[in-house]
Amino acid sequence: MTLLTTCETANALQFIPNPANQQVTVQFLQPAPAQETLYLYDMSGKLLHTTPAGDRATLQINTTNLYNGVYYLRLGTGAEVEKLVVIH
């Protein structure tokens, strides 16, 4: 099972819901270039997962394999980081 699965096209991020329980939808508020990558980090800054993010409006993140806590998502290099809270 992959952690991130593709839904659909779209740089700033929005999460619904946040805090997340089993799944969260990541929405891109501006079009993302096709070569962009979405990075998921834990609180210590450890990279947990990457997935291509270009040519989509949304991604689904399955959070059932994540522990309760705070995670960070970043789109591309040098992009701002957004906080995601997971509570089971």
DSSP file (Angstrom, degrees, kcal/mol; ACC not computed):
  #  RESIDUE AA STRUCTURE BP1 BP2  ACC     N-H-->O    O-->H-N    N-H-->O    O-->H-N    TCO  KAPPA ALPHA  PHI   PSI    X-CA   Y-CA   Z-CA
    1    1 A M              0   0    0      0, 0.0     2,-0.2     0, 0.0     3,-0.0   0.000 360.0 360.0 360.0 130.8    0.0    0.0    0.0
    2    2 A T        -     0   0    0      1,-0.1    62,-0.1     2,-0.0     3,-0.1  -0.620 360.0-138.1 -87.2 150.4    1.4    3.4   -0.9
    3    3 A L  S    S+     0   0    0     -2,-0.2    61,-2.5     1,-0.2     2,-0.5   0.904  90.4  40.1 -72.8 -43.1    1.1    6.3    1.5
    4    4 A L  E     -A   63   0A   0     59,-0.2     2,-0.4    48,-0.2    59,-0.2  -0.909  69.8-174.5-111.2 134.3    0.1    8.8   -1.0
    5    5 A T  E     -A   62   0A   0     57,-2.4    57,-2.2    -2,-0.5     2,-0.2  -0.959  27.4-109.4-126.8 148.6   -2.2    8.1   -3.9
    6    6 A T  E     +A   61   0A   0     -2,-0.4    55,-0.2    55,-0.2    49,-0.0  -0.510  33.8 167.9 -77.8 137.4   -3.2   10.4   -6.8
    7    7 A C              0   0    0     53,-1.2    54,-0.2    -2,-0.2    -1,-0.2   0.731 360.0 360.0-107.5 -63.8   -6.6   11.9   -7.0
    8    8 A E              0   0    0     52,-1.8    53,-0.1     0, 0.0    -2,-0.1   0.428 360.0 360.0-147.5 360.0   -6.4   14.5   -9.8
    9        !              0   0    0      0, 0.0     0, 0.0     0, 0.0     0, 0.0   0.000 360.0 360.0 360.0 360.0    0.0    0.0    0.0
   10    9 A T              0   0    0      0, 0.0    49,-0.7     0, 0.0    46,-0.1   0.000 360.0 360.0 360.0 128.7   -4.2   19.4  -11.3
   11   10 A A              0   0    0     47,-2.3    21,-0.4    44,-0.4    48,-0.2   0.455 360.0 360.0-176.7 360.0   -3.0   22.2   -9.4
   12        !              0   0    0      0, 0.0     0, 0.0     0, 0.0     0, 0.0   0.000 360.0 360.0 360.0 360.0    0.0    0.0    0.0
   13   11 A N              0   0    0      0, 0.0     2,-0.2     0, 0.0    64,-0.2   0.000 360.0 360.0 360.0 -41.0    1.6   25.4   -5.1
   14   12 A A        -     0   0    0     67,-0.0    17,-3.1     1,-0.0    18,-0.5  -0.618 360.0-134.7 -77.6 147.8    0.2   26.5   -1.8
   15   13 A L  E     -B   30   0A   0     -2,-0.2     2,-0.3    15,-0.2    15,-0.2  -0.775  22.3-175.6-110.6 148.6   -1.3   23.6    0.1
   16   14 A Q  E     -B   29   0A   0     13,-1.7    13,-3.2    -2,-0.3     2,-0.4  -0.995  13.6-150.5-137.0 138.5   -4.5   23.1    2.0
   17   15 A F  E     -B   28   0A   0     -2,-0.3     3,-0.2    11,-0.2    11,-0.2  -0.908   8.5-140.0-114.1 137.2   -5.4   20.0    4.0
   18   16 A I  E    S+B   27   0A   0      9,-2.1     9,-3.0    -2,-0.4     2,-0.1  -0.968  87.3  14.7-135.9 119.9   -8.9   18.7    4.6
   19   17 A P  S    S-     0   0    0      0, 0.0    -1,-0.3     0, 0.0     8,-0.1   0.733  82.7-159.6 -84.0 164.6   -9.4   17.7    7.4
   20   18 A N  S    S+     0   0    0     -3,-0.2     2,-0.2     1,-0.2    68,-0.1  -0.821  86.3  45.6-145.5 102.9   -6.6   18.9    9.6
   21   19 A P  S    S-     0   0    0      0, 0.0     2,-0.3     0, 0.0    67,-0.2   0.233  98.7-155.3 -74.7 152.9   -6.2   17.3   12.1
   22   20 A A  B     -d   88   0B   0     65,-3.3    67,-3.0    -2,-0.2     4,-0.1  -0.716  22.0-176.2-104.7 153.7   -6.6   14.1   10.1
   23   21 A N  S    S-     0   0    0      2,-0.6    -1,-0.2    -2,-0.3     3,-0.1   0.723  79.0 -15.0-110.9 -75.5   -7.7   10.7   11.3
   24   22 A Q  S    S+     0   0    0      1,-0.3    41,-2.0    40,-0.1    42,-0.9   0.700 130.3   9.8-105.0 -26.5   -7.5    8.0    8.6
   25   23 A Q  E     - C   0  64A   0     39,-0.3    -2,-0.6    40,-0.2     2,-0.4  -0.994  56.8-163.1-154.8 147.5   -7.1   10.1    5.4
   26   24 A V  E     - C   0  63A   0     37,-2.1    37,-3.1    -2,-0.3     2,-0.5  -0.992  16.6-136.8-133.7 143.7   -6.5   13.7    4.4
   27   25 A T  E     -BC  18  62A   0     -9,-3.0    -9,-2.1    -2,-0.4     2,-0.6  -0.889  14.2-153.2 -99.6 125.8   -7.0   15.5    1.1
   28   26 A V  E     -BC  17  61A   0     33,-3.1    33,-1.9    -2,-0.5     2,-0.4  -0.885  12.3-164.5 -97.8 122.1   -4.2   17.8    0.0
   29   27 A Q  E     -BC  16  60A   0    -13,-3.2   -13,-1.7    -2,-0.6     2,-0.6  -0.911  13.6-140.4-109.1 135.0   -5.5   20.6   -2.3
   30   28 A F  E     -B   15   0A   0     29,-2.4   -15,-0.2    -2,-0.4     4,-0.1  -0.841   8.5-163.1 -92.5 122.0   -3.1   22.7   -4.4
   31   29 A L  S    S+     0   0    0    -17,-3.1    -1,-0.1    -2,-0.6   -16,-0.1   0.622  76.4  32.7 -84.1 -13.5   -4.3   26.3   -4.4
   32   30 A Q  S    S-     0   0    0    -18,-0.5    -1,-0.0   -21,-0.4   -21,-0.0  -0.966 103.4 -84.2-135.7 153.3   -2.2   27.3   -7.4
   33   31 A P        -     0   0    0      0, 0.0    26,-0.1     0, 0.0    -2,-0.1  -0.328  43.7-146.7 -57.9 134.8   -1.2   25.2  -10.4
   34   32 A A        -     0   0    0     24,-0.3    23,-1.0    21,-0.2    24,-0.2  -0.871  20.9-109.0-103.5 135.2    1.9   23.2   -9.7
   35   33 A P    >   -     0   0    0      0, 0.0     3,-2.0     0, 0.0    20,-0.2  -0.293  32.1-113.3 -58.2 149.6    4.4   22.5  -12.5
   36   34 A A  T 3  S+     0   0    0      1,-0.3    20,-0.7    20,-0.2    19,-0.1   0.759 114.1  57.5 -58.6 -27.0    4.4   18.8  -13.6
   37   35 A Q  T 3  S+     0   0    0     18,-0.1    -1,-0.3    17,-0.1    41,-0.0   0.484  80.8 116.8 -86.4  -1.1    7.9   18.2  -12.2
   38   36 A E    <   -     0   0    0     -3,-2.0    17,-2.6    16,-0.1    18,-1.0  -0.298  50.1-153.0 -67.3 151.4    7.0   19.2   -8.6
   39   37 A T  E     -E   54   0B   0     15,-0.3    39,-3.4    16,-0.2     2,-0.5  -0.968   8.9-137.4-126.0 141.9    7.2   16.7   -5.8
   40   38 A L  E     -EF  53  77B   0     13,-3.1    13,-1.6    -2,-0.4     2,-0.4  -0.879  21.9-159.9 -98.9 127.4    5.3   16.6   -2.5
   41   39 A Y  E     -EF  52  76B   0     35,-3.2    35,-2.1    -2,-0.5     2,-0.5  -0.901   5.5-157.5-112.1 135.9    7.5   15.7    0.5
   42   40 A L  E     -EF  51  75B   0      9,-2.6     8,-3.4    -2,-0.4     9,-1.4  -0.963  16.7-179.4-114.1 124.6    6.2   14.3    3.8
   43   41 A Y  E     -EF  49  74B   0     31,-3.1    31,-2.4    -2,-0.5     6,-0.2  -0.872  20.5-132.7-121.5 152.8    8.4   14.8    6.9
   44   42 A D    >   -     0   0    0      4,-2.0     3,-1.7    -2,-0.3    29,-0.2  -0.335  45.9 -85.1 -89.6-176.6    8.1   13.8   10.6
   45   43 A M  T 3  S+     0   0    0     27,-0.4    28,-0.1     1,-0.3    -1,-0.0   0.795 128.5  55.3 -61.1 -30.2    8.7   16.2   13.5
   46   44 A S  T 3  S-     0   0    0      2,-0.1    -1,-0.3     1,-0.0     3,-0.1   0.545 120.8-106.4 -81.5  -5.6   12.5   15.4   13.5
   47   45 A G    <   +     0   0    0     -3,-1.7     2,-0.3     1,-0.3    -2,-0.1   0.506  67.9 151.9  92.8   5.6   12.7   16.4    9.8
   48   46 A K        -     0   0    0      1,-0.1    -4,-2.0     2,-0.0     2,-0.5  -0.555  49.4-121.9 -72.5 129.2   13.1   12.8    8.6
   49   47 A L  E     +E   43   0B   0     -2,-0.3    -6,-0.2    -6,-0.2     3,-0.1  -0.606  35.0 174.0 -73.0 121.7   11.7   12.4    5.1
   50   48 A L  E     -     0   0B   0     -8,-3.4     2,-0.3    -2,-0.5    -7,-0.2   0.779  58.4  -6.6 -99.0 -34.4    9.0    9.8    5.2
   51   49 A H  E     -E   42   0B   0     -9,-1.4    -9,-2.6   -48,-0.0     2,-0.3  -0.989  50.3-160.3-163.0 149.3    7.6    9.8    1.6
   52   50 A T  E     +E   41   0B   0     -2,-0.3   -11,-0.2   -11,-0.2   -48,-0.2  -0.966  12.7 173.8-130.4 151.8    7.7   11.6   -1.7
   53   51 A T  E     -E   40   0B   0    -13,-1.6   -13,-3.1    -2,-0.3     2,-0.1  -0.970  39.5-100.7-153.2 142.9    5.3   11.6   -4.6
   54   52 A P  E     -E   39   0B   0      0, 0.0   -15,-0.3     0, 0.0   -17,-0.1  -0.411  35.0-176.9 -60.4 138.0    5.0   13.5   -7.9
   55   53 A A    >   +     0   0    0    -17,-2.6     3,-0.6   -20,-0.2   -44,-0.4   0.516  38.0 113.8-117.8  -9.3    2.5   16.4   -7.4
   56   54 A G  T 3  S+     0   0    0    -18,-1.0   -20,-0.2   -20,-0.7     3,-0.1  -0.217  72.3  23.7 -69.3 156.7    2.3   18.0  -10.9
   57   55 A D  T 3  S+     0   0    0    -23,-1.0     2,-0.3     1,-0.2    -1,-0.2   0.813 101.9 103.7  61.5  34.9   -0.8   17.9  -13.1
   58   56 A R    <   -     0   0    0     -3,-0.6   -47,-2.3   -24,-0.2   -24,-0.3  -0.974  56.1-159.9-140.3 154.7   -3.2   17.4  -10.1
   59   57 A A  S    S+     0   0    0    -49,-0.7   -29,-2.4    -2,-0.3     2,-0.3   0.685  83.2  14.9 -98.1 -30.1   -5.6   19.5   -8.0
   60   58 A T  E     - C   0  29A   0    -31,-0.2   -52,-1.8     2,-0.0   -53,-1.2  -0.965  55.0-161.4-144.5 158.0   -5.6   17.1   -5.1
   61   59 A L  E     -AC   6  28A   0    -33,-1.9   -33,-3.1    -2,-0.3     2,-0.5  -0.975  19.5-135.6-132.4 148.2   -3.8   14.1   -3.5
   62   60 A Q  E     -AC   5  27A   0    -57,-2.2   -57,-2.4    -2,-0.3     2,-0.5  -0.910  15.3-159.1-102.8 132.4   -5.1   11.7   -0.9
   63   61 A I  E     -AC   4  26A   0    -37,-3.1   -37,-2.1    -2,-0.5     2,-0.7  -0.959   9.6-145.9-113.0 120.7   -2.9   10.9    2.0
   64   62 A N  E     - C   0  25A   0    -61,-2.5     3,-0.4    -2,-0.5   -39,-0.3  -0.769  18.6-179.7 -82.1 114.7   -3.6    7.6    3.9
   65   63 A T    >   +     0   0    0    -41,-2.0     3,-1.6    -2,-0.7   -40,-0.2   0.356  54.6  98.6-100.2   4.8   -2.6    8.5    7.5
   66   64 A T  T 3  S+     0   0    0    -42,-0.9    -1,-0.2     1,-0.3   -41,-0.1   0.774  84.3  51.3 -65.2 -24.4   -3.5    5.1    9.1
   67   65 A N  T 3  S+     0   0    0     -3,-0.4     2,-0.3   -43,-0.2    -1,-0.3   0.432  96.6  88.2 -90.7   0.4    0.2    4.1    8.9
   68   66 A L  S <  S-     0   0    0     -3,-1.6     2,-0.1     1,-0.0     3,-0.1  -0.751  77.8-121.9 -99.1 145.8    1.3    7.3   10.7
   69   67 A Y        -     0   0    0     -2,-0.3    19,-0.1     1,-0.1    -2,-0.1  -0.410  44.0 -82.6 -75.0 159.3    1.6    7.7   14.4
   70   68 A N  S    S+     0   0    0     -2,-0.1     2,-0.3    17,-0.1    19,-0.2  -0.395  89.2  74.6 -56.9 137.8   -0.3   10.4   16.2
   71   69 A G  E    S- G   0  88B   0     17,-2.4    17,-3.1    -3,-0.1     2,-0.4  -0.959  81.5 -44.8 151.6-168.0    1.6   13.6   15.9
   72   70 A V  E     + G   0  87B   0     -2,-0.3   -27,-0.4    15,-0.2     2,-0.3  -0.834  46.1 178.4-104.3 135.0    2.7   16.5   13.8
   73   71 A Y  E     - G   0  86B   0     13,-3.3    13,-3.3    -2,-0.4     2,-0.4  -0.876  17.1-137.9-129.2 161.9    4.0   16.1   10.2
   74   72 A Y  E     -FG  43  85B   0    -31,-2.4   -31,-3.1    -2,-0.3     2,-0.4  -0.972   8.8-161.5-127.5 139.6    5.1   18.6    7.6
   75   73 A L  E     -FG  42  84B   0      9,-2.7     9,-2.8    -2,-0.4     2,-0.4  -0.956   8.0-175.8-118.9 138.4    4.4   18.7    3.9
   76   74 A R  E     -FG  41  83B   0    -35,-2.1   -35,-3.2    -2,-0.4     2,-0.6  -0.999  16.3-146.1-134.3 135.4    6.5   20.6    1.4
   77   75 A L  E     -F   40   0B   0      5,-0.6   -37,-0.2    -2,-0.4     4,-0.2  -0.902  64.8 -32.3-102.9 116.3    5.8   21.1   -2.3
   78   76 A G  S    S-     0   0    0    -39,-3.4     2,-0.4    -2,-0.6     3,-0.4  -0.106  98.0 -41.8  72.3-172.2    9.0   21.3   -4.4
   79   77 A T  S    S+     0   0    0      1,-0.2     3,-0.1    -3,-0.0    -2,-0.0  -0.759 124.2   7.4 -94.8 137.5   12.3   22.8   -3.3
   80   78 A G  S    S+     0   0    0     -2,-0.4    -1,-0.2     1,-0.3    -2,-0.1   0.486  94.4 135.7  75.7   1.9   12.3   26.1   -1.4
   81   79 A A        -     0   0    0     -3,-0.4    -1,-0.3    -4,-0.2    -3,-0.1  -0.411  63.8 -91.6 -79.1 158.7    8.6   26.0   -1.0
   82   80 A E        -     0   0    0     -3,-0.1    -5,-0.6    -2,-0.1     2,-0.4  -0.313  39.8-120.8 -68.0 155.9    7.0   26.8    2.3
   83   81 A V  E     - G   0  76B   0     -7,-0.1     2,-0.4    -3,-0.1    -7,-0.2  -0.814  21.1-155.5-102.0 137.3    6.2   24.0    4.7
   84   82 A E  E     - G   0  75B   0     -9,-2.8    -9,-2.7    -2,-0.4     2,-0.4  -0.906  15.2-125.7-114.3 141.9    2.7   23.2    5.9
   85   83 A K  E     - G   0  74B   0     -2,-0.4     2,-0.4   -11,-0.2   -11,-0.2  -0.689  21.0-170.4 -90.7 135.2    1.8   21.4    9.2
   86   84 A L  E     - G   0  73B   0    -13,-3.3   -13,-3.3    -2,-0.4     2,-0.5  -0.994   8.3-154.2-123.1 129.1   -0.4   18.4    9.2
   87   85 A V  E     - G   0  72B   0     -2,-0.4   -65,-3.3   -15,-0.2     2,-0.5  -0.889   5.5-160.8-105.1 132.5   -1.7   16.9   12.5
   88   86 A V  E     +dG  22  71B   0    -17,-3.1   -17,-2.4    -2,-0.5     2,-0.4  -0.961  14.1 171.2-115.3 124.7   -2.6   13.2   12.7
   89   87 A I              0   0    0    -67,-3.0   -20,-0.0    -2,-0.5    -2,-0.0  -0.985 360.0 360.0-133.3 121.2   -4.9   12.0   15.5
   90   88 A H              0   0    0     -2,-0.4   -67,-0.1   -66,-0.1    -1,-0.1   0.403 360.0 360.0-100.9 360.0   -6.3    8.4   15.6
